């Protein structure tokens, strides 16, 4: 794959990330923001009167322009990174078409980058979590994410090397089981964080976490579909159809 193709795929990846970001923004606004508002209301209702602070940025601005800026910038950035990962993965993870490779990559990334860390350290709404432990919680989350990504890469490499001996199916099963075992050990030995207030509504916490998961699934799934289509058209363009009226008869 030459540099011009990589550059074209990078641009298409960023555009696909932007499009996926728009879809994720819709999900975040209509599913996530109402839960954030409810959590903020719970926090304000339980805070002492003297602890109420003046907002530097209004809540309406945070939930509109602020949310849109964050999601769309993130979508463009991760789209570019994912496009470069696609350039490396295409042809190395199997004889898949660009569409299938993009979907496989986005699904694997969703699992490794978000779902696996999420199951150990799930997203929490405002009013959940001790401000004094935010550094520790952030470090543990990113440690879990890095470990998950590295193990996913190791599982792919192990599966490729075992395939000639065990066959593709059995090699894939062994690689997935190995990934699951090591992740299970990480779940067991990494510290548990439970700072949810006892009176915090369980239904609200559940809805917030589901909306966070839905947003990420929309982002990665939308990227896989859009980028897969763009990459397919770039790498495997369809021959231009010649109309019957413009066909030139061959010389006799």
JOSULBEL-V938542 format. One line per field, one symbol per residue. burial: # if it has 24 or more other ideal C-beta (glycine too) atoms within 12 Angstrom, else .. A space follows every 10 residues. Layout:
burial: ???
This chain:
burial: .......### .######### #########. ###.##.### .##....... .......... ..#...#... ##.###.### #######.## ..#....### ########## ########.# #########. ......#..# #..##.###. ###.##.##. .......... #...##..#. .##..#...# .....#...# ...##.###. ########## ########## ##.##..... .......... ..
